[in-house]
Amino acid sequence: MLSQPGAFDAEPIPDAAREEIERLLTSGDLFRYTASQDAPAALLEAEFASLIGSRYALAVSSCSAALFLSLRALDLPRGARVLVPAFTFAAVPSAVLHADCTPVLVECGRDYRIDIGDFRSKLSSADAVLVSHMRGHTSDMEAIMSAADEAGVPVVEDAAHSLGTIWRGRNIGTIGRVGCFSFQSYKLLNAGEGGMLVSDDPDLIARAIIMSGAYEHNWRKHPVLQEAFARWQNALPLYNTRLSNLSAAVVRPQLGELPRRVRDGRRNHDLVAAKLRASPWFDVPIPLQGELRAPDSIQFNLLGMDDAGVRRFTEAATAGGVAVQVFGLSPDNARAFWNWHFLGHMPELPKTREMLMRACDVRLPARLSPEACVGVADTVVAAASSAAGAARAA
Ligand SMILES: *Cc1c(COP(=O)(O)O)cnc(C)c1O
């Protein structure tokens, strides 16, 4: 067994959060719109926007809420067709349904990214595109943006798990019309729950701010063109998906930790990737040109194993102390599209299915030491050799 922090254990929240939380507990000022200015939620928005390089940011209760608000803020007609990669988290097509739109699943390849051929063929009948950068793997945003711009179709980026990723010199989440991030505990910034919506479009952000619950004239507390708000006053429903000051106070001191988390996560990923690439059992897809990820996990495909071999592999890895999930083989996995029964109609997506049946996921949080990562890699390689050896002996 490896002696290391559990792969699902979070990092402690920086001490700097304590003083502010104490102040909030004393004053009871937890609602973002009570204070006339400088509420923690408002300060977090300003800091996040400047960090990511976006004009506007809106703090919300989750990334799912941000995705829902993005689609509503685009003012899509009821039943609008929204392209969504077939490899994503169940909450993503769910947000599309929540916004009264219809998700249209697009094939993903063995590199976990959107299949550009299938994307182009489905784009002609689409009203919007929602790109999930799953586990930080960036789909070809050059190809996606040029095809979508040409077709006049807006793009929403689901960057829930991609904070810190750079795509050709730009922060991921700032390339489409809207970008959405998560502060759920398994993401790079941890508030337990929370999210952020970013955009450069004043009209879109004004709509999202009002719908997130800036009722009456609370929108005055957002540094956005005031005419944009005046246009939408009383015209939009209020969905109340705001972020509490308490959650904002937990996230703010973590912003300064981001460069270290990104650096150490990348170090851990690259170390394990190099060891797995040296073994014949694994295909670790390489980054696209100009893509610099900020991973806190590693994904790889098993080669030359049948389903029984894959099961022997995951059992051997678990016995060695490393939790490996195969997206398509773990029961009820929320990232396997055939489990999304709530969609009703289930298209067949053979390419994505084939990938999901061999694609493995291992968490590698930034706080794991390089020695612990070597232990993870050695355990995974040994598990594959023993699973394959058992097949030969049978
Ligand atoms: C975590 C995640 C979400 C959901 O984020 P919440 O804040 O929990 O709603 C959506 N998309 C992706 C790609 C994620 O990783």
The ligand as a Gaussian input file, in Angstrom:
#p B3LYP/6-31G(d) Opt

LIG

0 1
 C      -17.515000      18.904000     -12.198000
 C      -17.962000      19.103000     -13.571000
 C      -19.214000      19.688000     -13.844000
 C      -20.210000      20.025000     -12.768000
 O      -19.741000      21.004000     -11.883000
 P      -20.667000      21.379000     -10.586000
 O      -20.027000      22.601000     -10.032000
 O      -20.561000      20.206000      -9.643000
 O      -22.046000      21.592000     -11.067000
 C      -19.546000      19.913000     -15.159000
 N      -18.705000      19.600000     -16.168000
 C      -17.500000      19.027000     -15.943000
 C      -16.599000      18.734000     -17.109000
 C      -17.089000      18.761000     -14.643000
 O      -15.891000      18.205000     -14.439000

